Amino acid sequence: MGKLFGTDGIRGKANTYPMTAEIALRTGRAIAHHFIKNSNRKVVIGKDTRLSGDIFEHALAAGLSSMGTEVLLAGVIPTPGVAYLCKSMPDVAAGIVISASHNPYQDNGIKVFNGEGFKLDMVEESELEKTILADDNSNLSESQSNPGRICILNDSINQYSSFLKNLIPNADFSGVKAVIDCSNGASSSIAPKLLKELGLDLTALFTSPDGKNINRDCGSEHLQSLIEKVKETKADLGLAFDGDADRMIAVDKFGKTVTGDQLIAIIAKHEKENGHLDNNTVVTTVMSNMGLGACLGHLGIKHIMAQVGDRNVMLDMKKTGSVVGGEDSGHMIFLNHHSTGDGLISALKLLQTIKATGSPLHELAEIMTIFPQKLVNVAVREKPEIHNVPEIKNVISDVENQLTGKGRVLVRYSGTQNMCRVMVEAPTTEQTDFYAKKIADVVKKVIGD
């Protein structure tokens, strides 16, 4: 059996290795083996709205219970909701989320949090993976004469919602008209209710999950319906979440997308002006647009670029004492509020900024000039090291030489899909399109699926 963990947990097509009931059962045993210590004998399990979620929920629960662990089933809840339950409830050793985030419903995944609500580091994942795949995994529970109970956590959404509602003291978003897209995912039940209670004049889209429609032509990856509804209703802005609601992307009243980088710049500026930007530092990834660095530099804010993945962003945030970080995809972390990225918190922070400044989103977004950028995803049959493939290495080198001092190239594999991502930034749109296609064509020819 091959490697399980990618950049964000275990992920793949449901009922196909590694996302099988057998692996989920083994994962439950392994998590209990590694994390259950002394009085901390509880594990929280949450899921998004995918049809296959029940399979993995029951398999994980069976594995955990067989090890004497008490399992708390939180049901459908955003990923950051599970992280919150981990750190707020007594005697919880770990949390598990069953979700494939923004991927289509056929996929699913397993994400693991520790008892403090943080995702596991690479060393912890490596040790966990060894136990999952070990030949004696099925024997781990043999000495457990008292299996743990499996209980339904009926108030999980209420607990998480109360936490969010109290995040911004005296929050009142009355006078702001918005449209939200819940992606037929985990935010479908919580987001509309929460935002309306905070005074938002709200229209909610894609709040009727059926197990198969999560992320289907909706959510943070598919904004067209949101854009159309914002224009139709003459709303001030639109907010789109992904399937497990740890990401948020916005559109302004004209239907123009405001990227994750722009949102980070907008909120970081407001936090700095109000004395809440600890250590005057923002952490993003190497995928962030060059315009973000220029913007933060102009604002006098230190900018650190981590490797791709929210786990790497979090690592550098902890090292530098930063409280604002994230990715251009809309995955934003506000460490003085929560231990992981949270789309709903991102929405609240943006709305707070709009309300406090009295400025519409399109004006706030002018703080950052986006450099022309092109991202091309190429389906691949294998993932050899980029620098070990002469044809790909040479074309990248050629383009970099052409762009010296005027742009950049980043070619990397997706950690969750069989994709090679080719990203180019250049002085003009025509150049970005040309150079990105040039590299992508070579990748497709050499290792394309």
Secondary structure, 3 states (H helix, E strand, C coil): CCCCEECCEEEEECCECCECHHHHHHHHHHHHHHHCECCECEEEEEECCCCCHHHHHHHHHHHHHHCCCEEEEEEECCHHHHHHHHHHCCCEEEEEEECCCCCCCCEEEEEEEECCCCECCHHHHHHHHHHHHCCCHHHCCCCCCCCCCEEECCCHHHHHHHHHHCCCCCCCCCCCEEEEECCCCCCCCCHHHHHHHCCCEEEEECCCCCCCCCCCCCCCCCCHHHHHHHHHHCCCEEEEECCCCCCEEEEECCCCEECHHHHHHHHHHHHHHCCCCHHHEEEEECCCCHHHHHHHHHCCCEEEEECCCHHHHHHHHHHHCCCEEECCCCCEEECCCCCCCCHHHHHHHHHHHHHHHCCCHHHHHHHCCCCCEEEEEEEECCCCCHHHCHHHHHHHHHHHHHCCCCCEEEEEECCCCCEEEEEEECCCHHHHHHHHHHHHHHHHHHHEC
